[in-house]
Amino acid sequence: MASVRKRQSSKAVSQPGSESGRAREVLTETSRPPSWLRPLRLRHPAYRRMRKALIQEIAPRDPIEWILAEEYVFSQYQVMLFGGWQPALLQFSVAQGLRRAVKERLRAGNKDGEQELEWKAARVERDMRPYIDPTALQAETFLARRTDLDSVHRRQVSAQIRRDAALRQIDQRRSRKEEQMAQTSRRLVAKSKNGGS
């Protein structure tokens, strides 16, 4: 995960109660989640552990950052979830892949219709499995569930995009606030110098 920048300007001049001091507090304090923001109540232990770790790492500082942080957490959970669906689909589709591979071998030089091929494949697929190339079996298994696998992949990519966008927005907001604080500090330094000359 790309880390959220938590830079602080070491040259910033701040005094208690000053505008610069208030800006520094905004940048460094980790706020509590707003009462109206309810996190997703998933009971999966892995989700709860992941959410706790990611929230601690991001350290949201205001309500907007909390919204973005929750979006990041849920999107990352979806990336992991969809990533697990793909091998599960393949694992439970080997029989379909074997049937397709056997039918392809029977179809060569055979003028039988699809129903006849299906019937023959069901009778001989167990005996023919040792003669089916493993790579061909994997390919046929994938093709048997291609539509479902493509759908899961699109969802996973969409979740990755949302996840990265949420983190990027947090980083951009913090950069803008840090720049505002730096400008305030420079104005205070310039005012102090002008007043002392």
Secondary structure, 3 states (H helix, E strand, C coil): CCCCCCCCCCCCCCCCCCHHHHHHHHHHCCCCCCCCCCCCCCCCHHHHHHHHHHHHHHCCCCHHHHHHHHHHHHHHHHHHHHHHHHHHHHHCCHHHHHHHHHHHHHHCCCCCCHHHHHHHHHHHHHHHHHHCCHHHHHHHHHHHCHHHHHHHHHHHHHHHHHHHHHHHHHHHHHHHHHHHHHHHHHHHHHHHHHHHC
